Amino acid sequence: MLPYVLLLTAAALWGTLGIFGKLAVQQGLTPLEVAFWRAVMAGSLYFLHSRFSQDPPLKSRDAWATVLFGLLGGSVFYGSYQLAVNTGGVSLASVLLYTAPAFVAIMARLFLKEAFGLRNALLVTLTIVGVALISLGGGSKVNVTAVSLGWGLLAGFTYALYYLYGKLFFNRYAPISLYALALPVGALGLLPFVDFHSKTPAAWGILICIGVVSTYFAYWAYSSALKRIPAVQASVIASLEPVIAALLAAVVFREFLSPLALVGAAVVLGAVLVTTLPAKK
């Protein structure tokens, strides 16, 4: 029972990212500053965690690959997600984030030479249909524009890189050690684009919630659960994240997807469930 509680906790904490991000912007911060402090705070905790665990250092070539991943999976991913929230709304950004499995299927075929079978074809098709329905449907306080869709899809694409990177490196090193390098690099990548503003105690509190609670502790809960239950079950439960985010957005910001967009969101999440089906050529 405990692993499932941890997974639900991780999904719930991830689901608060957009809420906290939007609240931070209302406190006068820019989306990229929010992304910067998220990377700084979570990266610092991962670094301390890795030193406490005395994990072995990364080899030189793997360290450079991790630096590149930090720029894409830290700088671009964190930045694009916050920009998606700011331009389109929490519910739209969180659903578009889960286009990641379709990007994974395509990139795994291109870069890892994995088979692209019927399951992956169905996954990509459902994702495209779902995004199209969301685009046509819109909603109340949900801004579906080319810009918001672009940031959301970029967030989904860079989120997909976590799978490819993990496939190559998570069996060689402790993930905490990898994030201890990747996220500080991600913060440095964002730094030139950040306009810093004075912050109230409330703003600092929101940033701490984003970096510590919604990022560091969420990942800790997810990785702890993943040691005890199959990855397929974990991925399905984690897909509750956009559902939780949409519910919170409705309560806090009065954001509501239209009926057609809700169908599209359901299709996108249904595509995630397709990843649990047996692969067939």
Salt bridges, closest charged atoms under 4 A:
GLU33 OE1 - HIS197 ND1 3.27
GLU33 OE2 - LYS199 NZ 2.63
ASP62 OD1 - ARG172 NH1 3.16
GLU114 OE2 - LYS167 NZ 3.39
GLU255 OE2 - LYS22 NZ 2.69
